[in-house]
């Protein structure tokens, strides 16, 4: 009995020791910082509501790519809009480059054509500024397009027979097989408009047209310079030989309109009037302006012999002239006249002549 009670007491002591040790371990775990943190984390996790499974890594990566693409697009839109806000319409300047083509005639101190003119012999000025680069090409091998314009008014009737005979003979010497000849006769309106294939047919074409009446000189020149014969971009030499007294009493257009139309078409106007050179006629100044502004010459003759010499001089210029080319910038939408001067570099009496300038294309 005594042994049994002792054994029970030993068992109870062991249980007490085990309980005491267990309580010490619990107390030590609670006082440890790492243990307290884990306990709090577990408590919070137990308090949170539970949802479905977390998204897969591939889905998360795809969402990141979509966000990045959207950010790139947004940045591009912001950059474009900032450029649009800062740019002003007036800061953008558009330039158009076009080719300027001028006929140039060079003569020596005796008035004879110069056949060996080179770019180093001349200086080209546009509105007073030197043109740094240009080309010069002889026009002897180019197609020739000539318009003969005859004034049929009462004041020119007495010289009609002389002009017709001398003109027919002269044009046979200058016109080639590929050249084009246009014949215009006018008074108050254009009475004759004919393209002649052979200069020898000129006498039959002219015949004896009706003469007299009022004179529409400026209107006629304006219309003739827009004739299809002078159209086209292929290199050629164009000229009008005008037989008139220079008087106009009917035209709608003015002298400036006629000159501008000839300059735009690149046509040199040579004028011939018949009267005593020692006497001044009112139309002489008009004819001089027409010729000087377009690169031609004006002549006053009194008989057939002088007319033959004048036409021979015109023929020589048409076959010994040059074409001047250079590039120029233009502002779109604006038409302006640019004055051009061609100056010889040598002071040996040589002269260089061209039209006064050109109009820019709007």
Buried (B, 14 or more C-beta within 10 A) or exposed (E): EEEEEEEEEEEEEEEEEEEEEEEEEEEEEEEEEEEEEEEEEEEEEEEEEEEEEEEEEEEEEEEEEEEEEEEEEEEEEEEEEEEEEEEEEEEEEEEEEEEBBBBBBBBEEEEEBBEEBEEEBBBBEBEEEEBEEBEBBBBEEBBBBBBBBBBBBBBBEEBBEBBBBBBBBBBEEBBEEEBBBBBBBBBBEBBBEBEBEEBEBBEEBBEEBEBEBBBBBBBBBBBBBEBEBBEEEEEBBBBBBBBBBBBBEBBEBEBEBBBBBBBBBBBBBBBBBBBEEEEEBEBBEBBBBBBBBBBBBBBBBBEBEBBBEBBEBBBBBBBBBBBBBBEBEBEEEEEEEBEBBBEBEEEEEBEBBBBBBBEBEE
